[in-house]
Amino acid sequence: MNIVTCEATANIAVVKYWGKRDDKLILPTNSSLSFTMDEQLRTRTSVAFDSSFKEDEFWLNGKKMDLTDKETAERLQQIDVIRKKAGITTKAKIVSLNCFPTAAGFASSAAGLAALACAASKAAGLNLSPSELSILARLGSGSACRSVDGGFVEWKMGSKTDGSDSIAVQIAPASHWPELRNVIAVVDAGKKKVSSRAGMKQTIATSVLYPARLQYVPKLIEEMKKAVLAKDFAKFGELTMRESSNMHAVMLDTWPSITYLNDYSKEIMYAVQEFNASKGSIKAAYTFDAGPNAHVYTTADQVEEVVKLLSRIEGVTKTMVCKVGEGPKYLNQGHLIDSNGNAKEARFDEIKKEIIVK
């Protein structure tokens, strides 16, 4: 039995994706930019296609998932695309383990669906380019397409109706800006009340601010790329914070209103602004995805102070310091499927920071 295991990591966007022009193909209404994170925000996924399997099976964090569930089925549509590309009809066994909270604004779906695209395509005998992998990953989760590569990545929205030009492209490798750090401040690791998918639909249908956002983003993309390539942190930081606020303003303008940020999130925003004022320039920059947990970009020389700053805020239960990551990697051992095609027991050890497979 050919078992392929891949680990992919989350990416944290500095220009956000919020809204689709095609729900099935997951084609976005604007391009976006992100940094792929290091292995602290990783998902390990093992995939096998075998004639002995009677049906597709998907296990997530030790639980067998219901494939008749609409959202789960949508996320796994890439498996059928892979089978078609590979010219096979064999059923698949998929076993996945997240090393960080699921559905809490940590982009766990980005890591998981990118790992799935990489592992499943290889298990089916395909050897796909990063662009082709990004299209597959996108079918499961839009932001996942940016996690099939490392470093600084752009998801180009494209214009074709078949989605063939809606792909992720690496703008700069992880080695371009090695000093960059993302200090994550966890204020709530619970599942969010409104999923990103549902929230996006509401926004497009009801927000009067949304069309203005779509006009603003293309110029922002170009400015952000220039700032990153020049390693101009002050400019990068300003653009990052303003973009985060813009997206959350659009969410707030949605009806019924969507609020992913909580009071602790706002305290982090104020604290970062005060920190920058005390430094006389922008040395830290917050950004929030669809959740209350903060991602504070800074540089290695400021990390210690930023961690202390965030740790002092009431409601911050944990901080993590991430570097920019290299992208997906394939493993020769530590498979989550045994040689008989059964899902293995596995867990993430928080203390040792490693996956324990039984």
N, C-alpha and C positions, 0 to 999 in steps of 0.2 A: 504494500500500500504506500503510495507516494503522499507523504504529509509535508506540507510547506508551512513554515511558521515565520511570521514577520512582525516586527515591532515598529509602529509609527507613533509619532508624537503630535500633540495638539499644536495649533498655530494660534497666535493672538494677533488679531487685525488692528492696524493703526488707521486704515481706511476701511470702514465696515461694509459688509454686504447685508442689506436689509430690503428684501423684496424680490419677487420673481416675476418674469414676464411669461414663463412657461412652467407650470407646476410639475408636470410629469418629467420633463427633461432637466428640471431645475436650472433654468437659464435666468441669470440675475438681471435686474434693472439698472445696475451700475457695476463698474469694475471695482476691485478691492485690492488692498495690499496688506501683507502680514509678515510676521517673523515666525518661523517654525521654532518651537521650543526644544529644550534638551530632554533627556530620557526620564526626568522626574514626572513629566506629563505624558506617559506612554500607555499604549494599549498593545497587548500581545494577542495575536490571532493566529490560530492554526486552521488549515483547510485541507480536506481530502475529498477527492471524487473517487467513488468506487462502485463497481457493479453490484456489490453485496448490499448497498444501502437501498432500502425500499422507498425512502422519502428524504427530502431535504430536512436537515435538523440544524438549529441554531441555538447555541448555549451562550449566555452572557452572564458573567460573574457567578457561575455555578448554577444558574437557573435556566431550564429549558424554556425557550420563548415560543409563544403561540404564533405560528406563521399565518394564521387566518386573521390576525390583527392587522388592520389596514396600514398603520404607520410602520410596523415591522416589515410587512410585505413590500411597502414602498422603498424602504431602506435597503432591502435585499434584491431589488430588481436588477442590480448589476450582475448577479449570478446567472440569470437567464441570458444576459448579453454576452457574458464570458462563454457560456456553453455554445451559443450560436457562433461566436468567433472561432472557437476551438473545434467546432463540428462534432460535439459530443452531446449525449442525452443523459449521461450519468448523474445520479443524485449526489448532493454534497453534504458533508458534515463540517460545520463551522463552530469553533469554540473560541470565545474571546474573553479576555480579562482586562478590565480597566484598573490602572494603578492610581486612580484619583476619582473624585466623585462624579457620578453620571448625572446629566441634566441639571447641573447647578451653575451653568455659565462658565465652565472650564473648557469648553470646546471638546468634550469627550467624544462626541459623535464624529468630529473631524479626525481625531486619532484613530478611532475604531473603523470608520469606513475607508480611510486611506490604507490601513493595515489589511483590511479585507480585500480591497482592489489588488494590492500587491501580492498577497498570499494566494488568493483564488486564481488570479490570472496565471501565475507560475505553476500552481497545482494542476491547472488544465492544460499545461504545456505551451502556454503563450509566452512570448518574450517581447513585452511592450515598452515603448518609449515613455519617458515621463509625461509627455503631452497626452498620449493615449491612456495612460494610467489616471491622469487627472480627469479625463472625461468619464472614465468608469467610476471613480470615487465620487464625482459630482452627482451621479445618479442616485447615490445613497444619501449624501448630505452635501449641500453646496460648498460649505467651507472646507470639507474634506479634500477637495481637489487641490487646495494649497498645501496640504500636508504630505503630498507625494514627493516633495522636494524639500531640501534644507535651505537655510539662510533666509533671505528677503525675497518674497514671492508675490507676483502679481497674478490675480485671476482676471484675465481679460474677458469682459462680458460677451464679446462677439456680436455678430449681427445675423448670422444664418439661422434659419428656423429649425434646422436639424441639430443645432448645437455643436457642430464639428469645429467651430472656431472659438467656442467658449472654453478656454483652456487655461491652465496655470503655467506660468513661466518664471523661472528663477531670474531675478534682477541682479542679485549679488549673493555669493556663497557665505556660509557661516563665518568664514575666515576674514571677510571684509571688515567687520566691525566687532572684533573679539572682546572689546571692553564693554559692550552693551549688556545690560542685565534687565530682567523683568522680576521685580519683587512683588510676589502675589500676596495680597492680604485677604485671608479667608474670614468672612463675616457671617456666612450662611452656606453650609454645604448641602442643604436640602434641595429637593426637586422644585423647580420653579412652577408657579401656578399657571402661567400662560406659556405654552411652548413657543419656540421661535417661529415654527411653521405657521401656527395659528396667529401669532402676533403680526407677522409680515402681511398676511392676508387682510387683517383688520386695518392696518396702516394704509395700504394701497387703496382700500375701499373708502376710507373715511378722513384721512389726514389732509388738511388744506395746506400744510407746510411741506408735504412730501414732494410735490413737483419742483419746489424751489431747491430742495436737497439734491434732486437728480441733476439740476442745472449746475450746481456748485461742485459736485464731486469730480468731474473730469479735470478741472483746473487743479483741484486739491491733489489728485493722483500725481500729476506732473510735478507739483511743488514738493510733495512728500518724497518722490523718487530722487529729486535733486538734493534734498536735505540729507537723505540717507547715504547717497553716493558720495557726498562731500563730507560725511560724518559731522554735520553741523547740528549738534544736539539741541541748542537753543531753539533753532527753527523747527527741527523735528518735534521737540517737546510741545511747542505752541500749537503746531498743526494737529498733533495727536490729541491733545486735550480739547481743542475746539471741535474736532471731528466727533469725539466721544459725546460731547455735550449736544452737538447738532443731532446725532442719531437719537439720543434719549429725549430730546425736545420733540422730535417727530413722534416718538412712541407716546409721549405724554399728550400730544395733540390728537392722537388716535381716539376714536370713540367706539365703545367705551374706552376710557383712557387706560394705557398700559404703563405700569410703573415697576421696573425691575430693580431700581435702586432703593435702598432703605436709608434710615437715618445715619447708620454707621458709614454707608457709602459716601454720604454728603460730608460727614466729618473728615473722611480721608481726603476728599477734594479740597476742603478748606485748609487742612494741615499741609498738603502739598503746595498749595498757593502761598501759604505763610513761609514754608521752607524756602521756596524759590525767592521770595521777597527778602528773606534774611541773607541769602547768598548773593543778591544783586543781579542774578540772571537765572534762567531756567536750567535747573540741574536734575529735576525729576518731573515725570509727566504721567498722569493717570489716564487710564482708559478702562471702560467697562463694556463688556459684551452684554448679552441678554441675561443678566444676573447681577446680584449686588456685590460680588467679589471684585476687588480692585486688582488691576495689573499696572504696577507703577514702573515704567521704564526709567532707567538711570544708567550711570556708568560705574565701573568697578570701584573707582576711587570714592564714590558717594554711597556705596551700598550699605556700609555699616551704619551711617547716620540715618539713612532712609528706613532700614529695618527697625532701628530704635524708635524713630518717629512713628511708624505704623504700629509697633508693638504697644506703644503707650495709649493708643486709642481704644476706648471702651468698645467692646463688641468684636474686636479683631482677635480671633481665637488661635490663629496660626499664620506664620509667614513662611514663604518659600522663595528662594533665590534661584532663578533659572537663567541659564545662558542661552544663546541662540544655538539651535540644534542642526545636525547634519542631514536630517531626513530619515526615511525608513531604512531598516536593516533586516536582513534575513538571518535566521538562527539555524544552526545545525543540531542543536539540542534544546531541551526545555520545551518540547512539543506539548500541546494541551490535548492531543489525541493519541491514544495508544495504538499499538500495531494491529489490534483487532477492530479499530475504528470506533472505540468508545471514548467518550469525553473523560478526561482525567480530572481528579480533584486538584484544584489550585487556588492559592490565595496570595494576596500581596501583604508582605510583612512590613508594617509601617516603621518598625524600629530598625530593621536591617536594610530597609529600602530595596527589597528584592522579591521576586516572585518565587514562591515555594510550590513546586509541583510534586504531587504524590504519585 
